């Protein structure tokens, strides 16, 4: 497994915005396996040397649901509401359920739902990094970033 080149992911995502057909195909995929059957994913994979195919398919499938690049870390975006006193866009319960996920397809569905909860505006590179390196360290960092930014009740 090699490093994930976030510049390549960013460039691919920007081109995907102009490729409505490819983006629509990815958005219709229900599993990571279905993402692997789509040509536009393979354009990304061919640019990545020694990347984890399944993790990269997960990134591609989820990033296809992102409508606009958001500012800040992905966990911060989940923790904040629209206004300063609002509840988080992603509830603490949903967030804890996310951290418990170990299955790739389950992570795919959960992340797509979260991207939708965030209105499709997500930091593309931070989302890609989070999903690609989904492990205990990533989950801990998400928890630190989420709980640091969530409003105390």
C-alpha positions in Angstrom: 0.0 0.0 0.0 1.3 3.4 -0.9 0.7 6.9 0.0 -2.4 8.7 -1.2 -1.6 11.7 -3.3 -4.2 14.3 -2.3 -3.3 16.6 -5.2 -4.3 13.8 -7.6 -7.5 13.1 -5.7 -8.3 16.8 -5.8 -7.6 17.1 -9.5 -9.7 13.9 -10.2 -12.6 15.3 -8.1 -12.5 18.6 -9.9 -12.7 16.8 -13.3 -15.5 14.7 -11.9 -17.5 17.8 -11.4 -17.4 18.4 -15.2 -18.0 14.7 -16.0 -21.7 14.5 -15.0 -22.1 11.0 -16.4 -19.2 9.5 -14.5 -20.2 11.3 -11.3 -23.8 10.0 -11.7 -22.5 6.4 -12.2 -20.4 6.6 -9.0 -23.4 8.1 -7.1 -25.6 5.2 -8.1 -23.1 2.6 -6.8 -24.4 0.9 -3.6 -21.2 -0.9 -2.7 -17.4 -0.5 -3.0 -17.4 -3.4 -5.4 -19.9 -1.5 -7.7 -17.5 1.5 -7.6 -14.7 -0.8 -8.8 -16.8 -1.6 -11.9 -17.0 2.1 -13.0 -14.5 3.5 -15.5 -14.1 6.9 -13.9 -12.8 5.3 -10.7 -10.2 3.5 -12.7 -8.9 6.8 -14.1 -8.1 7.7 -10.5 -6.7 4.3 -9.6 -4.3 4.4 -12.7 -2.8 7.6 -11.4 -2.1 6.2 -8.0 1.0 4.1 -7.6 0.7 1.1 -5.3 -2.5 2.4 -3.7 -5.0 0.2 -1.8 -7.7 -0.5 -4.5 -10.5 -1.0 -2.1 -9.7 2.1 0.0 -9.3 4.1 -3.1 -12.7 2.9 -4.4 -14.2 3.9 -1.1 -12.7 7.4 -1.5 -14.0 7.7 -5.1 -17.5 6.6 -4.3 -17.9 8.9 -1.3 -16.2 11.9 -3.0 -18.7 11.6 -5.9 -21.3 12.8 -3.4 -19.4 15.9 -2.5 -20.9 19.0 -4.3 -18.5 21.6 -3.0 -15.2 21.7 -1.2 -15.7 22.9 2.4 -13.3 24.6 4.7 -11.9 23.1 7.9 -11.4 19.5 8.9 -14.1 16.9 8.2 -14.7 16.2 11.9 -15.1 20.0 12.6 -17.7 20.1 9.8 -19.6 17.3 11.5 -19.4 18.9 14.9 -20.7 22.3 14.0 -24.2 23.5 13.3 -25.3 26.1 10.8 -25.4 28.8 13.6 -23.1 29.0 16.6 -25.7 27.7 19.1 -27.1 25.0 16.8 -26.7 21.3 17.5 -24.0 19.5 15.5 -24.9 18.5 11.9 -23.9 15.0 12.8 -25.3 14.0 16.2 -23.1 12.5 18.8 -24.9 9.2 18.5 -24.4 9.0 14.7 -20.8 10.0 15.2 -20.2 7.2 17.8 -21.8 4.7 15.4 -19.4 5.9 12.7 -16.4 5.3 14.9 -17.6 1.7 15.5 -17.6 0.8 11.8 -15.1 -1.8 10.6 -16.8 -3.0 7.4 -15.9 -1.2 4.2 -19.5 -1.2 2.7 -21.0 -0.1 6.0 -18.4 2.8 6.1 -19.3 3.7 2.5 -23.1 4.0 3.4 -22.4 5.9 6.6 -20.1 8.4 5.0 -22.4 9.0 2.1 -25.2 9.8 4.6 -22.9 12.2 6.5 -21.9 14.0 3.3 -25.6 14.5 2.6 -26.2 15.7 6.2 -23.4 18.3 5.6 -25.3 19.5 2.5 -22.6 18.0 0.2 -20.0 20.6 1.3 -17.1 18.7 2.7 -13.3 19.2 2.7 -12.5 16.8 -0.1 -8.9 16.1 0.9 -9.6 15.6 4.6 -12.5 13.3 3.8 -10.3 11.3 1.4 -7.5 11.0 4.0 -10.0 10.0 6.7 -11.6 7.3 4.6 -8.5 6.0 2.9 -6.7 5.6 6.3 -9.7 4.3 8.2 -8.1 2.7 11.3 -8.0 3.2 15.1 -5.6 6.2 14.9 -7.8 7.9 12.3 -10.9 7.3 14.5 -9.1 8.7 17.6 -8.1 11.8 15.7 -11.7 12.2 14.4 -12.9 11.9 18.0 -10.5 14.6 19.2 -11.4 17.0 16.4 -15.2 16.3 16.7 -15.4 16.7 20.5 -13.1 19.7 20.5 -15.5 21.5 18.2 -19.0 20.3 19.4 -20.9 22.7 21.5 -21.2 21.6 25.1 -24.8 21.0 26.1 
